[in-house]
Amino acid sequence: MKTTTLIAVIVVIVAIIVAGVAVYYYLTLPPPPPKKEILIGTSVSLTGKFSFFGQEHLRAYQIWVEKVNSEGGIYLSKYKTRLPVRLIYYDDASDASTAAKLYEKLITEDHVDFVLSPFSSTITFSVSTITEKYHYPLVTTYAASPGIYSRGFKYIFSVQPIAENDTKPFLEMLSKLPNRPSTVAIVASKTEWTMHAGKGALHWAEKYGFKVVLYEEFEPNPSDFSPLILKLKSINPDVVIAATYVSETLLFYRQMKELDFKPKAIWFGNGPDTPVFIETFGKDADGVFCFWTNKPWSTPDPEIQWLRETYKKKYGREPSNFVALPYASCQILQQAIEQAGDIDREAVRDILAKGTFKAINGMNKFDPTGQNILAYVGVLQIINGTNQWVYPEGPEKTADPIYPYPYFSG
């Protein structure tokens, strides 16, 4: 074979090899991602009766988005790349029908890839019909009404424990005290979550051997609690359990003071776990109990302390109880997306249904109805102007409960 022919053959062989390598390399490259960002939508109650909670939700969501994007975005293994997150949010004005329309808009007009939770059982009940219709997984935050999870929905997952159990640890704690109380009165606002919390209190009070001397539901956001408080005062229960939202709690407690009603202990559903309660009542806030659905901010956990300090730096005050669960819901959604490795809502839904997720609130695992079987509730009591974790026993506990408490003693 002539030298020139040999060289030509070699060139052809090399060209074939190079072409083969190029084709192989091209075929084994990950496909380009379908978009340049992951679009996530939500409605938040920036106005209306849930405005405080909506503000806390939005702040938690924004802190999470900033953190994720500072790390390059959410990792999608199918494309071997990270995509940044962009948040779209609208004000639902604390109205369930408005929120449902907004989620329809987010899905059908804004074409979001995923959604985050609104606040409250009432709003979530409505919104979840939309997310279920379009097969969008929804990791809910404060949506504890059992009715939400009894409809056979497959795309809803609750971070929070169910409402009926909100008072269980409080009543369990009281039952173990050497000077345990005897009588309990229960009042509840007629909203989705508070009524279930109140009925749960009735169940647990009877289970732990307390005599329930009053169970009464009232219309939401009354202008005057004095008739109810005077009724309670005449009955004189050892303990009052009030399943209320913040505005109701503030009015109820203010009028308790005005009418000199001093039970040995009082538990509120919402309020004592927010800065506004202590700011409003000062020293008189001491002694009040409430529930807590995540590890307390005093827990020496690096992640909890990071969120606490980040919030304080951005907003100039301590975060309330209503920051951690929205943040946890984002963490859980992120883990499910990264495990799926793709913007695939069905795959993400299946992972949420089967997986166990570690988030800032602890461990999370969902039963077939979407309820969090690993969720827990603790008891807080305001002592010396700060929320202290008083039950159950464990590394999070920061103080012993004070019972009875001399309310409004000056």
C-alpha positions as semicolon CSV with decimal commas, in nm:
position;residue;x (nm);y (nm);z (nm)
1;M;0,000;0,000;0,000
2;K;0,134;0,336;-0,096
3;T;0,221;0,577;0,179
4;T;-0,036;0,829;0,061
5;T;-0,306;0,564;0,057
6;L;-0,208;0,448;0,405
7;I;-0,224;0,802;0,535
8;A;-0,565;0,849;0,376
9;V;-0,693;0,528;0,539
10;I;-0,561;0,637;0,877
11;V;-0,722;0,979;0,839
12;V;-1,056;0,816;0,755
13;I;-1,029;0,579;1,053
14;V;-0,942;0,865;1,287
15;A;-1,229;1,070;1,147
16;I;-1,467;0,780;1,204
17;I;-1,341;0,738;1,562
18;V;-1,370;1,110;1,633
19;A;-1,717;1,118;1,485
20;G;-1,817;0,815;1,690
21;V;-1,686;0,970;2,007
22;A;-1,868;1,293;1,927
23;V;-2,193;1,108;1,861
24;Y;-2,152;0,905;2,182
25;Y;-2,076;1,218;2,381
26;Y;-2,375;1,398;2,231
27;L;-2,608;1,107;2,299
28;T;-2,494;1,073;2,661
29;L;-2,520;1,441;2,743
30;P;-2,808;1,523;2,980
31;P;-3,096;1,691;2,802
32;P;-3,126;2,066;2,852
33;P;-3,373;2,163;3,123
34;P;-3,716;2,261;2,991
35;K;-3,683;2,609;3,141
36;K;-3,435;2,837;3,311
37;E;-3,610;2,862;3,648
38;I;-3,854;2,681;3,872
39;L;-4,167;2,887;3,912
40;I;-4,350;2,845;4,243
41;G;-4,680;3,014;4,328
42;T;-4,886;3,079;4,638
43;S;-5,154;3,300;4,784
44;V;-5,087;3,468;5,118
45;S;-5,323;3,659;5,344
46;L;-5,161;4,001;5,341
47;T;-5,491;4,170;5,428
48;G;-5,797;4,056;5,622
49;K;-5,826;3,864;5,946
50;F;-5,531;3,634;5,873
51;S;-5,292;3,912;5,770
52;F;-5,042;3,846;6,051
53;F;-5,015;3,479;5,955
54;G;-4,997;3,561;5,585
55;Q;-4,711;3,799;5,646
56;E;-4,521;3,532;5,839
57;H;-4,580;3,279;5,561
58;L;-4,451;3,515;5,295
59;R;-4,143;3,600;5,498
60;A;-4,064;3,232;5,551
61;Y;-4,111;3,159;5,181
62;Q;-3,891;3,449;5,078
63;I;-3,613;3,349;5,319
64;W;-3,621;2,998;5,172
65;V;-3,610;3,127;4,813
66;E;-3,314;3,351;4,896
67;K;-3,128;3,063;5,059
68;V;-3,196;2,820;4,775
69;N;-3,088;3,070;4,511
70;S;-2,775;3,164;4,706
71;E;-2,679;2,797;4,673
72;G;-2,740;2,799;4,298
73;G;-3,097;2,673;4,298
74;I;-3,269;2,335;4,324
75;Y;-3,062;2,049;4,182
76;L;-3,224;1,845;3,904
77;S;-3,025;1,528;3,848
78;K;-3,195;1,452;3,514
79;Y;-3,032;1,764;3,371
80;K;-2,726;1,766;3,597
81;T;-2,788;2,130;3,681
82;R;-2,942;2,363;3,935
83;L;-3,229;2,594;3,855
84;P;-3,310;2,907;4,055
85;V;-3,653;2,952;4,212
86;R;-3,886;3,241;4,139
87;L;-4,182;3,301;4,370
88;I;-4,514;3,442;4,249
89;Y;-4,761;3,540;4,519
90;Y;-5,096;3,714;4,543
91;D;-5,296;3,852;4,836
92;D;-5,601;3,634;4,899
93;A;-5,739;3,889;5,151
94;S;-5,803;3,603;5,399
95;D;-6,088;3,483;5,178
96;A;-6,124;3,119;5,075
97;S;-6,303;3,176;4,744
98;T;-6,052;3,443;4,643
99;A;-5,766;3,207;4,723
100;A;-5,918;2,928;4,513
101;K;-5,944;3,165;4,213
102;L;-5,583;3,273;4,265
103;Y;-5,455;2,915;4,262
104;E;-5,652;2,854;3,943
105;K;-5,479;3,159;3,796
106;L;-5,137;3,047;3,917
107;I;-5,183;2,709;3,752
108;T;-5,367;2,795;3,429
109;E;-5,234;3,144;3,352
110;D;-4,900;3,180;3,528
111;H;-4,814;2,814;3,460
112;V;-4,629;2,767;3,786
113;D;-4,436;2,444;3,828
114;F;-4,532;2,397;4,194
115;V;-4,736;2,569;4,464
116;L;-4,690;2,653;4,831
117;S;-4,955;2,654;5,100
118;P;-5,193;2,933;5,202
119;F;-5,278;2,985;5,569
120;S;-5,567;2,829;5,763
121;S;-5,788;2,525;5,736
122;T;-6,071;2,730;5,585
123;I;-5,864;2,861;5,294
124;T;-5,675;2,536;5,241
125;F;-5,999;2,339;5,224
126;S;-6,101;2,552;4,926
127;V;-5,759;2,576;4,761
128;S;-5,694;2,202;4,782
129;T;-5,988;2,131;4,551
130;I;-5,801;2,329;4,284
131;T;-5,461;2,168;4,343
132;E;-5,622;1,824;4,344
133;K;-5,806;1,900;4,019
134;Y;-5,482;1,989;3,842
135;H;-5,266;1,728;4,019
136;Y;-5,041;1,978;4,195
137;P;-4,886;1,847;4,518
138;L;-4,964;2,078;4,811
139;V;-4,761;2,061;5,131
140;T;-4,986;2,243;5,376
141;T;-4,872;2,442;5,677
142;Y;-5,150;2,545;5,917
143;A;-5,439;2,339;5,787
144;A;-5,520;2,102;6,071
145;S;-5,892;2,041;6,019
146;P;-5,949;1,666;5,970
147;G;-6,216;1,736;5,709
148;I;-5,943;1,842;5,467
149;Y;-5,791;1,493;5,477
150;S;-6,108;1,282;5,470
151;R;-6,192;1,345;5,103
152;G;-5,963;1,085;4,951
153;F;-5,732;1,348;4,798
154;K;-5,394;1,221;4,677
155;Y;-5,202;1,547;4,632
156;I;-5,224;1,702;4,980
157;F;-4,974;1,658;5,264
158;S;-4,992;1,829;5,603
159;V;-4,688;1,938;5,800
160;Q;-4,900;2,029;6,103
161;P;-5,059;1,772;6,337
162;I;-5,435;1,733;6,325
163;A;-5,642;1,991;6,517
164;E;-5,801;1,746;6,762
165;N;-5,458;1,684;6,916
166;D;-5,360;2,048;6,974
167;T;-5,465;2,044;7,342
168;K;-5,363;1,685;7,418
169;P;-5,016;1,761;7,562
170;F;-5,151;2,054;7,767
171;L;-5,419;1,841;7,933
172;E;-5,177;1,551;7,970
173;M;-4,934;1,785;8,144
174;L;-5,202;1,912;8,381
175;S;-5,307;1,557;8,465
176;K;-4,954;1,479;8,590
177;L;-4,925;1,776;8,825
178;P;-4,929;1,693;9,198
179;N;-5,187;1,970;9,245
180;R;-5,375;1,885;8,928
181;P;-5,689;2,087;8,849
182;S;-6,037;1,936;8,859
183;T;-6,255;2,141;8,624
184;V;-6,211;2,264;8,268
185;A;-6,414;2,507;8,057
186;I;-6,375;2,506;7,677
187;V;-6,476;2,782;7,436
188;A;-6,411;2,785;7,062
189;S;-6,459;3,019;6,770
190;K;-6,680;2,879;6,494
191;T;-6,414;2,838;6,228
192;E;-6,282;2,520;6,070
193;W;-5,970;2,477;6,280
194;T;-6,086;2,622;6,613
195;M;-6,402;2,410;6,633
196;H;-6,201;2,092;6,582
197;A;-5,944;2,206;6,838
198;G;-6,227;2,271;7,083
199;K;-6,388;1,932;7,025
200;G;-6,049;1,771;7,064
201;A;-6,008;1,949;7,398
202;L;-6,343;1,809;7,508
203;H;-6,225;1,457;7,422
204;W;-5,887;1,486;7,590
205;A;-6,021;1,659;7,902
206;E;-6,260;1,371;7,959
207;K;-5,991;1,114;7,880
208;Y;-5,756;1,260;8,142
209;G;-6,027;1,269;8,405
210;F;-6,122;1,637;8,417
211;K;-6,477;1,755;8,465
212;V;-6,583;1,973;8,174
213;V;-6,810;2,241;8,323
214;L;-6,870;2,434;7,998
215;Y;-6,832;2,375;7,627
216;E;-6,944;2,665;7,410
217;E;-6,882;2,783;7,054
218;F;-6,914;3,147;6,951
219;E;-6,935;3,338;6,625
220;P;-6,592;3,443;6,495
221;N;-6,445;3,784;6,585
222;P;-6,707;3,911;6,831
223;S;-6,685;4,273;6,941
224;D;-6,745;4,185;7,307
225;F;-6,652;3,876;7,507
226;S;-6,782;4,009;7,839
227;P;-7,105;3,799;7,846
228;L;-6,903;3,481;7,789
229;I;-6,636;3,581;8,040
230;L;-6,896;3,665;8,305
231;K;-7,053;3,323;8,247
232;L;-6,712;3,163;8,294
233;K;-6,650;3,370;8,604
234;S;-6,977;3,250;8,758
235;I;-6,883;2,887;8,687
236;N;-6,527;2,943;8,813
237;P;-6,341;2,660;8,635
238;D;-5,984;2,578;8,730
239;V;-5,872;2,587;8,366
240;V;-6,000;2,767;8,056
241;I;-5,918;2,644;7,707
242;A;-5,995;2,901;7,437
243;A;-5,958;2,786;7,077
244;T;-5,917;3,129;6,920
245;Y;-5,726;3,323;6,658
246;V;-5,498;3,613;6,751
247;S;-5,747;3,901;6,732
248;E;-5,997;3,703;6,937
249;T;-5,730;3,608;7,189
250;L;-5,624;3,969;7,242
251;L;-5,980;4,086;7,308
252;F;-6,065;3,785;7,526
253;Y;-5,759;3,825;7,747
254;R;-5,800;4,202;7,772
255;Q;-6,158;4,162;7,892
256;M;-6,056;3,885;8,131
257;K;-5,832;4,140;8,298
258;E;-6,100;4,410;8,296
259;L;-6,353;4,172;8,455
260;D;-6,098;4,032;8,701
261;F;-6,147;3,674;8,587
262;K;-5,852;3,466;8,707
263;P;-5,863;3,093;8,636
264;K;-5,570;2,889;8,761
265;A;-5,454;2,835;8,403
266;I;-5,557;2,951;8,057
267;W;-5,461;2,808;7,718
268;F;-5,513;2,993;7,390
269;G;-5,494;2,846;7,041
270;N;-5,321;3,146;6,885
271;G;-5,173;3,463;7,028
272;P;-4,929;3,389;7,310
273;D;-4,689;3,247;7,050
274;T;-4,677;3,580;6,866
275;P;-4,475;3,889;6,962
276;V;-4,789;4,105;6,965
277;F;-4,932;3,927;7,269
278;I;-4,634;4,000;7,493
279;E;-4,600;4,352;7,349
280;T;-4,967;4,420;7,423
281;F;-4,988;4,285;7,777
282;G;-4,635;4,315;7,909
283;K;-4,599;4,156;8,250
284;D;-4,965;4,052;8,244
285;A;-4,886;3,815;7,958
286;D;-4,694;3,592;8,198
287;G;-4,846;3,256;8,281
288;V;-5,051;3,208;7,966
289;F;-5,022;2,872;7,787
290;C;-5,041;2,790;7,417
291;F;-4,935;2,511;7,184
292;W;-4,631;2,484;6,960
293;T;-4,595;2,270;6,650
294;N;-4,221;2,274;6,594
295;K;-3,901;2,285;6,794
296;P;-3,881;2,608;6,997
297;W;-3,655;2,889;6,882
298;S;-3,438;2,836;7,190
299;T;-3,337;2,490;7,066
300;P;-2,958;2,488;7,005
301;D;-3,001;2,343;6,659
302;P;-2,783;2,521;6,398
303;E;-3,058;2,525;6,135
304;I;-3,317;2,664;6,376
305;Q;-3,076;2,927;6,499
306;W;-2,986;3,020;6,141
307;L;-3,352;3,081;6,054
308;R;-3,410;3,267;6,378
309;E;-3,113;3,499;6,326
310;T;-3,188;3,548;5,956
311;Y;-3,545;3,648;6,039
312;K;-3,435;3,883;6,318
313;K;-3,179;4,050;6,093
314;K;-3,429;4,104;5,811
315;Y;-3,735;4,204;6,015
316;G;-3,605;4,336;6,345
317;R;-3,784;4,097;6,582
318;E;-3,806;3,737;6,691
319;P;-3,995;3,507;6,454
320;S;-4,332;3,381;6,569
321;N;-4,449;3,021;6,578
322;F;-4,590;3,078;6,229
323;V;-4,256;3,099;6,048
324;A;-4,111;2,752;6,101
325;L;-4,381;2,538;5,939
326;P;-4,399;2,742;5,616
327;Y;-4,021;2,716;5,596
328;A;-4,040;2,341;5,666
329;S;-4,297;2,296;5,388
330;C;-4,051;2,452;5,144
331;Q;-3,772;2,223;5,261
332;I;-3,993;1,918;5,216
333;L;-4,100;2,024;4,866
334;Q;-3,738;2,092;4,771
335;Q;-3,628;1,748;4,891
336;A;-3,905;1,581;4,691
337;I;-3,815;1,775;4,375
338;E;-3,446;1,689;4,413
339;Q;-3,524;1,323;4,474
340;A;-3,739;1,323;4,160
341;G;-3,455;1,497;3,978
342;D;-3,700;1,666;3,746
343;I;-3,987;1,914;3,728
344;D;-4,232;1,625;3,734
345;R;-4,528;1,683;3,964
346;E;-4,646;1,321;3,953
347;A;-4,301;1,196;4,052
348;V;-4,281;1,458;4,328
349;R;-4,626;1,358;4,453
350;D;-4,524;0,991;4,470
351;I;-4,208;1,076;4,663
352;L;-4,405;1,287;4,911
353;A;-4,647;0,999;4,962
354;K;-4,377;0,743;5,037
355;G;-4,080;0,933;5,180
356;T;-3,960;1,058;5,516
357;F;-3,834;1,415;5,527
358;K;-3,616;1,594;5,778
359;A;-3,699;1,962;5,806
360;I;-3,668;2,242;6,057
361;N;-3,974;2,113;6,244
362;G;-3,828;1,762;6,281
363;M;-3,916;1,446;6,090
364;N;-4,214;1,430;5,856
365;K;-4,392;1,130;5,708
366;F;-4,740;1,128;5,559
367;D;-5,011;0,864;5,586
368;P;-5,240;0,783;5,292
369;T;-5,474;1,070;5,385
370;G;-5,186;1,320;5,385
371;Q;-5,157;1,365;5,762
372;N;-4,813;1,389;5,919
373;I;-4,776;1,081;6,141
374;L;-4,451;1,211;6,293
375;A;-4,581;1,557;6,386
376;Y;-4,585;1,652;6,751
377;V;-4,726;1,930;6,967
378;G;-4,557;2,092;7,262
379;V;-4,675;2,330;7,534
380;L;-4,542;2,681;7,580
381;Q;-4,593;2,910;7,877
382;I;-4,496;3,275;7,892
383;I;-4,255;3,313;8,184
384;N;-4,074;3,640;8,253
385;G;-4,178;3,780;7,917
386;T;-4,059;3,492;7,699
387;N;-4,212;3,173;7,565
388;Q;-4,075;2,873;7,751
389;W;-4,113;2,511;7,642
390;V;-4,266;2,341;7,947
391;Y;-4,391;2,008;7,811
392;P;-4,321;1,735;7,710
393;E;-3,998;1,638;7,877
394;G;-3,696;1,632;7,650
395;P;-3,396;1,832;7,531
396;E;-3,621;2,115;7,409
397;K;-3,770;2,180;7,754
398;T;-3,659;2,513;7,898
399;A;-3,871;2,551;8,215
400;D;-4,118;2,377;8,442
401;P;-4,484;2,479;8,410
402;I;-4,617;2,720;8,670
403;Y;-4,958;2,614;8,798
404;P;-5,163;2,772;8,937
405;Y;-5,054;3,110;8,802
406;P;-5,145;3,441;8,973
407;Y;-5,273;3,627;8,667
408;F;-5,290;4,007;8,673
409;S;-5,121;4,020;9,013
410;G;-4,935;4,336;8,933
